[in-house]
Amino acid sequence: MRGKILWFAVAIALSIAAIAWFLWGVDWQLLGDELASVRVGWVALAAGLLLGEFAIRALRWKVLLRPLGRNARVIDLWAAQVIGAAVNTVLPARLGEVAKPVVAARRTGHPIVAVVATSVMERVYDLFGLVTILLLMVVVLPAEGSAEGELVTRLKLYGGLAGAAAIVAMSIFFFLATRKVAARGIFERIVGLAPAPVGRPFLSLFDGFVAGLGNARDARGLWQAGLLSIWMWANGALAIFMLFKAFDMDLPFGAACFVAVAIALAVVVPQAPGFIGVFHAVILKTMMLWGQPLAAGQGFALIFWAVSFVPVTAVGLLAIWREGLSLSSLREARAQFPSEPPGAPPHVEPRST
């Protein structure tokens, strides 16, 4: 409990510091002019793309759940996705990572531990999509100009490191899925060092974990999940590019990929509910890096935050009401988990943006 309180305090402090930096020296007149000149049509298109991202996530989740034996409906998984995103936005402690598998297990009939385990594969495929967008960014960015050339050089380095990390991570996960007996024997000896009441839940979690990775033996599923991940991340970058159009920013698609990567990394930083502060500061800094004026960067950050969180939170809260979820039921469900659910929220849950 002390650790959670400390973590929450750090998150609040970071958010307050970030929002203070974001608002420091703001010219409200210029910011108002920027927001007044925004092209609403492009903003609406970007919002639609970002909301539609959860349908892509649900379709990918359906592929990852397929080895468990039951054919899950996309609409049920979509409901779980938007509920998880909404809970992560309005509540602390990443409770959306509890709500999402709880709703999915309730609607599909899959065991909760196996559903939680697929979150691991979601994170692996998110990393794959992130690396793909990094590589796409390096390819499509023009290399002319000293500042831009230096940026591309750095991105090639970091993209290569991220790619190597992704390969190692996926290799480990696929090994566990294809070498279940050997891997379980090693894990069983490890947890055997602990008392039986402690070790049994972890062993149960491992079995569900491996079940969730069963897609590694499904070649068609591997390709499908990989392509859906690329589509999802490209969709997020396209939404950002639409916002460039909304603000009349003359920036290439590669810059949109850069922003998508930056915000995906930023949302894993501890911060207050609603992703207020850190999100805005990272977007502002990124836009300034691309040579945009302060007021334009601030306006872009505000609109980008709005289209990323407001629509899906509104839809998710409606889905929560229809599902009959409560905070107490989520806390009870969390207490039943043998460990913290793996992975972080995407969307900018990282979502891809």
C-alpha positions in Angstrom: 0.0 0.0 0.0 2.8 2.4 0.8 4.4 1.6 -2.6 1.1 2.4 -4.3 0.7 5.7 -2.4 4.3 6.7 -3.3 3.8 5.8 -6.9 0.6 7.9 -7.0 2.3 10.8 -5.4 5.1 10.7 -7.9 2.5 10.5 -10.7 0.7 13.6 -9.4 4.0 15.5 -8.9 5.1 14.8 -12.5 1.7 15.8 -13.9 1.7 19.1 -11.9 5.3 19.9 -13.0 4.5 19.1 -16.6 1.3 21.1 -16.8 3.1 24.0 -15.1 5.8 23.9 -17.7 3.2 23.6 -20.5 1.3 26.7 -19.3 4.4 28.8 -18.4 4.4 32.0 -20.4 1.4 31.1 -22.5 -0.1 33.9 -24.6 -3.8 33.3 -24.2 -4.6 35.5 -27.1 -2.4 33.7 -29.5 -3.5 30.3 -28.2 -7.2 31.4 -28.6 -6.4 32.5 -32.2 -4.8 29.1 -32.9 -7.7 27.2 -31.6 -10.2 29.4 -33.4 -8.5 28.8 -36.7 -8.5 25.0 -36.4 -10.2 23.2 -39.3 -12.9 21.2 -37.5 -13.4 18.7 -40.4 -9.8 17.4 -40.1 -10.2 17.2 -36.3 -13.4 15.2 -36.6 -11.6 12.8 -39.0 -8.7 12.4 -36.6 -11.1 11.7 -33.8 -12.9 9.0 -35.8 -9.6 7.3 -36.7 -8.4 7.2 -33.1 -11.8 5.9 -31.9 -11.7 3.3 -34.7 -8.3 2.1 -33.4 -10.1 0.2 -30.7 -12.0 -1.8 -33.3 -8.6 -2.8 -34.8 -7.4 -3.7 -31.3 -10.5 -5.8 -30.7 -10.0 -7.6 -34.0 -6.4 -8.4 -33.1 -7.4 -9.6 -29.6 -9.9 -11.9 -31.3 -6.9 -13.4 -33.2 -4.9 -13.8 -30.0 -7.8 -15.5 -28.2 -8.5 -17.9 -31.0 -6.2 -20.7 -29.7 -8.2 -20.8 -26.5 -11.0 -22.6 -28.3 -14.0 -20.3 -28.3 -14.7 -17.8 -31.1 -15.0 -14.5 -29.4 -17.1 -11.7 -30.9 -15.4 -8.5 -32.0 -18.2 -6.4 -30.4 -17.5 -8.0 -27.0 -13.8 -7.4 -27.2 -14.4 -3.9 -28.4 -16.5 -3.2 -25.4 -13.8 -4.5 -23.1 -11.2 -2.3 -24.9 -13.1 0.9 -24.6 -14.1 0.2 -21.0 -10.4 -0.5 -20.1 -9.4 2.8 -21.8 -12.1 4.8 -20.0 -11.2 3.4 -16.6 -7.5 4.1 -17.2 -8.4 7.7 -18.1 -10.6 8.5 -15.1 -9.2 6.3 -12.3 -5.6 5.9 -11.0 -3.6 2.7 -10.5 -4.2 1.4 -14.1 -7.5 -0.2 -13.1 -8.4 -0.4 -16.8 -5.9 -3.3 -17.0 -8.2 -5.1 -14.6 -11.5 -4.0 -16.2 -10.5 -5.0 -19.7 -9.9 -8.7 -19.1 -12.7 -8.9 -16.6 -15.2 -7.7 -19.2 -13.7 -9.9 -21.9 -13.8 -13.0 -19.7 -17.4 -12.3 -18.7 -18.5 -11.9 -22.3 -16.5 -14.6 -24.0 -16.4 -17.3 -21.3 -12.7 -17.6 -21.4 -10.8 -18.1 -18.1 -9.7 -14.8 -16.7 -6.0 -15.9 -16.3 -5.8 -16.9 -19.9 -7.4 -13.6 -21.0 -4.9 -11.7 -18.8 -2.1 -13.7 -20.4 -3.0 -12.4 -23.9 -2.1 -8.9 -22.7 1.5 -10.1 -22.8 1.1 -10.8 -26.5 -0.6 -7.5 -27.1 2.4 -5.8 -25.6 4.7 -7.8 -27.9 2.7 -6.9 -31.0 2.5 -3.3 -29.8 6.3 -3.2 -29.7 6.4 -4.8 -33.2 4.1 -2.0 -34.4 6.1 0.6 -32.7 9.3 -0.6 -34.4 7.5 -0.7 -37.7 6.5 2.9 -37.4 10.0 3.8 -36.3 11.4 2.2 -39.5 8.7 3.8 -41.6 9.6 7.2 -40.1 13.2 6.7 -41.0 12.3 5.7 -44.6 9.9 8.5 -45.3 11.6 11.4 -43.6 13.6 13.6 -46.0 17.3 13.7 -45.1 18.0 17.2 -46.3 18.9 19.9 -43.7 21.4 19.6 -40.9 19.0 19.5 -38.0 16.7 17.0 -39.7 19.6 14.9 -40.9 20.9 14.6 -37.3 17.4 13.7 -36.1 17.1 10.9 -38.7 20.6 9.6 -37.7 19.5 9.4 -34.0 16.2 7.7 -34.9 18.0 5.1 -36.9 20.1 4.3 -33.9 17.2 4.2 -31.4 15.0 2.3 -33.9 17.7 -0.4 -34.3 17.9 -0.8 -30.5 14.2 -1.0 -30.2 14.1 -3.6 -33.0 16.7 -5.7 -31.2 14.7 -5.5 -28.0 11.5 -6.5 -29.8 13.2 -9.5 -31.4 14.6 -10.7 -28.0 11.2 -10.3 -26.3 9.2 -12.1 -29.0 11.8 -14.9 -29.1 11.3 -15.4 -25.3 7.5 -15.4 -25.6 7.5 -17.8 -28.5 10.0 -20.1 -26.7 7.6 -20.4 -23.8 4.7 -21.1 -26.1 6.5 -23.8 -28.1 8.5 -25.4 -25.3 5.7 -25.6 -22.7 6.9 -28.7 -20.9 10.5 -27.7 -20.5 9.6 -24.1 -19.6 7.1 -25.2 -17.1 9.6 -27.6 -15.4 12.0 -24.7 -14.9 9.3 -22.4 -13.6 8.0 -25.1 -11.3 11.4 -25.6 -9.7 11.7 -21.8 -9.2 8.3 -21.4 -7.5 9.0 -24.6 -5.5 11.4 -22.6 -3.4 8.4 -20.7 -2.0 5.7 -22.2 0.3 2.9 -24.0 -1.6 0.2 -21.5 -0.9 2.4 -18.9 -2.5 3.8 -20.9 -5.4 0.5 -22.5 -6.6 -1.1 -19.2 -7.8 2.0 -18.3 -9.7 2.2 -21.7 -11.4 -1.5 -21.3 -12.3 -0.7 -17.9 -13.8 2.1 -19.4 -15.8 -0.2 -22.0 -17.3 -2.6 -19.3 -18.3 0.3 -17.2 -19.6 1.4 -20.1 -21.9 -2.2 -20.6 -23.0 -2.4 -17.0 -24.0 0.7 -17.4 -26.1 -0.7 -20.4 -27.9 -1.1 -18.1 -31.0 2.7 -18.6 -31.5 1.9 -22.0 -32.9 -0.6 -20.5 -35.3 1.3 -19.3 -38.3 -1.8 -17.6 -39.8 -2.5 -15.9 -36.5 1.0 -14.6 -36.3 0.7 -12.9 -39.6 -2.8 -11.6 -38.9 -1.9 -10.1 -35.5 1.3 -8.6 -37.0 -0.5 -7.0 -39.9 -3.2 -5.7 -37.6 -0.6 -4.2 -35.4 1.0 -2.4 -38.3 -2.4 -1.2 -39.4 -3.2 0.1 -35.9 0.0 2.1 -35.5 -0.2 3.5 -39.1 -3.8 4.5 -38.3 -2.6 6.4 -35.3 0.1 8.2 -37.3 -2.4 9.0 -40.0 -4.7 10.6 -37.3 -1.8 12.8 -36.2 -1.2 13.8 -39.8 -4.8 14.8 -40.1 -4.3 17.1 -37.1 -1.3 18.6 -38.9 -3.8 19.5 -41.7 -6.2 20.9 -39.1 -3.6 23.3 -37.9 -2.2 24.0 -41.4 1.2 22.6 -40.4 3.5 21.9 -43.3 5.0 18.7 -41.8 5.6 15.4 -43.5 4.0 12.1 -42.6 7.3 11.0 -41.1 6.8 13.7 -38.5 3.5 12.2 -37.6 5.2 8.9 -37.1 7.7 10.6 -34.8 4.9 12.1 -32.7 3.2 8.7 -32.5 6.4 7.1 -31.1 7.0 10.0 -28.7 3.5 9.9 -27.2 3.5 6.1 -27.0 6.6 6.3 -24.8 5.2 9.2 -22.8 2.0 7.5 -21.7 3.9 4.8 -19.7 5.4 7.5 -17.5 3.6 7.8 -14.1 1.0 10.6 -14.3 -2.3 11.7 -13.0 -5.6 10.2 -14.2 -6.6 11.6 -17.5 -3.0 11.8 -18.8 -3.1 15.5 -18.0 0.3 17.3 -18.0 2.9 14.8 -19.2 1.0 14.1 -22.4 0.7 17.9 -23.1 4.3 18.6 -22.3 5.6 15.8 -24.5 3.5 16.9 -27.5 4.4 20.5 -27.1 8.2 19.7 -26.9 7.8 17.4 -29.9 6.1 20.1 -32.0 8.7 22.7 -31.0 11.3 20.2 -32.1 9.7 20.3 -35.5 9.9 24.1 -35.6 6.3 25.0 -34.7 5.6 28.2 -32.7 4.8 27.9 -29.0 1.1 28.8 -29.4 0.6 26.4 -32.3 2.3 23.6 -30.3 0.1 24.2 -27.3 -3.0 24.3 -29.3 -2.0 21.1 -31.1 -1.4 19.4 -27.8 -4.8 20.4 -26.4 -6.7 19.2 -29.5 -4.7 16.0 -29.7 -5.4 15.2 -26.1 -9.1 15.9 -26.6 -9.5 13.7 -29.7 -7.4 10.9 -28.1 -9.3 10.7 -24.8 -12.7 12.4 -24.8 -14.5 10.3 -27.4 -13.3 6.9 -26.2 -13.9 7.9 -22.5 -17.4 8.9 -23.3 -18.1 5.7 -25.2 -16.3 3.7 -22.5 -18.3 5.2 -19.6 -21.6 4.4 -21.5 -20.3 0.8 -21.9 -19.4 0.7 -18.2 -23.0 1.7 -17.3 -24.5 -0.9 -19.6 -22.0 -3.6 -18.2 -22.9 -2.8 -14.6 -19.3 -2.5 -13.5 -18.4 -0.8 -10.2 -15.2 0.3 -8.5 -15.7 -2.3 -5.8 -16.1 -5.1 -8.3 -12.9 -4.0 -10.0 -11.0 -4.0 -6.7 -12.4 -7.5 -5.9 -11.3 -8.7 -9.3 -7.8 -7.2 -8.9 -7.4 -9.0 -5.6 -8.0 -12.3 -7.3 -5.1 -11.8 -9.8 -2.0 -13.8 -8.7 0.1 -10.8 -9.9 -0.3 -7.5 -11.6 -1.7 -7.9 -15.1 1.2 -7.7 -17.6 1.6 -4.7 -19.8 0.6 -1.1 -19.8 -2.5 0.6 -21.1 -2.4 1.5 -25.3 -3.6 4.1 -26.1 -2.8 6.1 -25.9 -3.6 3.1 -24.3 -0.5 3.6 -26.2 -2.2 3.1 -27.9 -0.3 3.7 -30.9 -0.5 7.4 -30.4 
